[in-house]
Amino acid sequence: MQVVVKSQFAGFGETRRAVFLGFEGRPAHRTSIARPAAEEIECAARIALTQEIIARALDVPVGELRATTRRRAQVALARQIAMYLAHVAFGLSLSTVGQHFGRDRTTAAHACRQMEDRRDDRDFDVMLDRLEGALRAFPIMDVMQ
């Protein structure tokens, strides 16, 4: 018994064939996955660095900082500090900061206002200055290579 295959799609169901071919009857073009730009990678690295340093300095798990749901007050304060320092130390936009923390720009703006208000406390101001200095001193480009 001889089996004759009439086309390259023999054995495919009509639905699979239509999906593969697209509506025009030609193979559908595959969309390429764009690689992130160097600026996006650098931004993500800076945010990750900020999260790691703040998490270690304030003894909060990094996963808690990155969580998209509400957490206890200590974690919320640490997240606000991290958002503020990412904005101030690296000059990232509030939209970018909020996006990387799973929040929107208004939440990042609120965090920055809260931290500015708390800078009147001398001890808190010194802590923020030291953390900001640590972030700025870290060679981010060496980590990315």
Steps between C-alpha positions, in 0.01 A plus 500: 500500500634835399422826681511812290547833676342771288628803686726605782190546719356152464373380832435849630145587589341790317525722806869432548564557134311832507692614806832402349429658165325808624198635324672560164609139452870577547717409794439757774790728583647446837547807711847532632553562868676830534799509730481769764708808438815555703326784686218267607747240623696762690180637654391152613847439646486827694156417639613149599810645667286749691263227614786276615680772694185629670384148583831417666530835678149483645491122550205441270477216246547620143192308393293709738623820334411364158159366603208661322267469799500703820733398779561597862618850592872412520495361145296793368753744646790306348325498161438875521865560585609283207266681260620838623868411471455347154345829389747731675828309474461383140266764361247244381153626415216434741324294233805277458548461874135415554500250215801311637340480844167380366334834577402806298667841488264654754606244759865577427427873529327440834803306623730787401281756678491285813878463505555873444270574794688254722839654419432757772596224746880525522564127553275407210670759277844363585383146421362609161820690421712194576279268298500744209879524517527122496276477195690768308836344585409157366642443149186386320669460162748246642212285620330502162805372309 
